[in-house]
Amino acid sequence: MHLRTFLPALLPVALATAPTLAGPAPKGAPAGYEAKFKAVVEAEKNEEYEKSLALLDEIPVERHNVYTRLKRATLLVRLGRFIEAEAVLSELMKDPKADAIRATVQGDLDDLRARMPKLTIRLAATSKDDAWVTVDDKPVGPPVTIPVNPGTHVVIAKRAGKEVFKQKVTLQDSQTLELEIDTSLAPPETPVASVSVPTASPVKRTDAGPAPTEPSANWGRALPAFAVGALFVGGSAASFVLMKGAQRSTEESCAAQHSVGCDLDGAGGGRIATFETLGWVSAGLAVASISVGVVLVATTSGAANKTEKHGSLIATPLVAKGTFGFGFEGRF
């Protein structure tokens, strides 16, 4: 028999077994679109969220079930489209078919609302009543608090069809920002330039810190401290050289007297002690000066990158008979 005789019988068998050979369908995959939904899950696993959402949208809306709608909300959140995701989750909460995943939907919705940035807009007392305020070209009626997606938004106020206020604001997850608009500051015929507002910080700073400085200026500020340190290093070395000379001279003087009871302290001990003290004091002052120079370089360099960090250091040499050290006091 020819192969063409068996083709009509083999074709239905092949079509029936194809889904089985392709592997199990992902949980919640709509019938007939198992492979497409599997590609959606795979793209999400690879953090290709735009691609995953585009693949999901290729499945006709009438074939979406509660699982595909939940997956859509998850992808919208990952893409920062919080407002759309909240709408999808809110509709799912009203759907009787979502009973099996209702706890998951409620948890995702609560988490999303906690992360939703909020923008509060109000008019100053001196503002005109005929002002028309929009956020991203959508009209709002101050005073109002509206949820927005994370990112940059444009707030515009108009009077008589002309802009009297325009400002960009940037909000991150869980941030809130209050914006007061005074529409009386610019007459309707005066054009208003766009102003960019920095991202609101959840931590309030108590001090502004030093202004950023260039690296060359940092070394310029520290150079006198290093120069003084080098001077004291030389003084310390000279003092110890003189001390050794005085010690040798005293020992030679005692040796020339041929006296066992020669008193080194009486013969020249005072001079030796003086030079030794000067040597240690000079060394201490040298270390202190160099330390101040290092701190100046470190703190001013840090200020160029992060002005919140600044500090000061005071090093005091402590010299006593038979002991030597430093006392440090500072704020960082």
JOPE-V798816 format. One record per pair of residues at least 12 apart in sequence whose C-alpha atoms are under 8 Angstrom apart, sorted by the first residue. I is the first residue (numbers start at 1). J is the second residue. If there is no record, write none. Layout:
# JOPE-V798816
i->[I:I]
j->[J:J]
This chain:
# JOPE-V798816
i->[25:26:27:28:28:28:28:29:29:30:30:30:30:31:33:36:36:36:37:37:39:39:40:40:40:40:44:49:49:49:50:52:53:53:53:56:56:66:66:66:69:69:70:70:70:70:72:72:73:73:73:73:77:80:80:81:81:82:82:82:82:82:83:83:83:86:86:86:89:89:89:89:90:92:93:93:114:115:115:115:116:116:116:116:116:116:116:117:117:117:117:117:117:117:117:117:117:118:118:118:118:118:118:118:118:119:119:119:119:119:119:119:119:120:120:120:120:120:120:120:120:121:121:121:121:121:121:121:121:122:122:122:122:122:122:122:123:123:123:123:123:123:124:124:124:124:125:126:126:126:127:127:127:127:128:128:130:130:131:131:131:131:132:132:132:133:133:133:133:134:134:134:135:135:135:135:136:136:136:137:137:150:150:150:150:151:151:151:152:152:152:152:153:153:153:154:154:154:154:155:155:155:157:157:158:159:160:162:162:162:163:163:163:164:164:164:164:164:164:164:164:165:165:165:165:165:166:166:166:166:167:167:167:167:168:168:168:168:169:169:169:169:170:170:170:170:171:171:172:175:175:177:207:208:208:209:209:209:209:209:210:210:210:210:211:211:211:212:212:212:212:212:212:213:213:213:213:214:214:215:218:218:218:218:219:221:221:221:222:222:222:222:222:223:224:225:225:225:225:226:226:226:228:228:228:229:229:229:229:229:229:230:231:232:232:232:232:233:233:233:235:235:235:236:236:236:236:236:236:237:238:239:239:239:239:240:240:240:242:243:243:243:243:243:243:244:246:246:246:247:247:247:250:250:250:250:251:253:254:277:280:280:281:281:284:284:284:284:284:285:285:288:288:288:288:291:292:292:292:295:295:296:299:299:309:310:311:311:311:312:312:312:313:313:313:313:314:314:314:315:315:315:316]
j->[38:38:67:65:66:67:68:67:68:63:64:65:68:63:59:55:56:59:55:56:52:55:52:53:55:56:75:75:78:79:79:75:72:75:76:68:72:92:97:98:88:92:88:89:92:105:85:88:85:86:88:89:112:149:150:149:150:112:116:148:149:150:147:148:149:109:112:113:105:106:108:109:109:105:105:106:174:173:174:175:147:148:149:150:173:174:175:147:148:149:150:171:172:173:174:175:176:145:146:147:148:174:175:176:177:145:146:147:148:176:177:178:179:143:144:145:146:176:177:178:179:142:143:144:145:178:179:180:181:142:143:144:178:179:180:181:142:143:180:181:182:183:180:181:182:183:182:182:183:184:181:182:183:184:183:184:159:160:157:158:159:183:157:158:159:155:156:157:158:155:156:157:153:154:155:156:153:154:155:154:156:170:171:172:173:170:171:172:168:169:170:171:168:169:170:166:167:168:169:167:168:169:181:183:188:188:188:188:189:191:188:191:192:183:185:186:187:188:190:191:192:181:182:183:186:192:192:193:194:195:194:195:196:197:194:195:196:197:196:197:198:199:197:198:199:200:199:200:199:200:202:200:308:307:308:303:307:308:309:310:303:307:308:310:303:304:307:300:301:303:304:305:307:300:301:303:304:301:304:301:296:297:300:301:297:293:296:297:292:293:294:296:297:293:293:289:290:292:293:289:290:293:286:289:290:285:286:287:288:289:290:286:286:282:283:285:286:282:283:286:279:282:283:278:279:280:281:282:283:279:279:275:276:278:279:275:276:279:275:271:272:273:274:275:276:272:268:271:272:268:269:272:264:267:268:269:264:267:267:319:319:324:317:319:316:317:318:325:326:316:317:314:315:316:317:315:313:314:315:312:313:312:311:312:332:332:330:331:332:330:331:332:328:329:330:331:328:329:330:327:328:329:328]
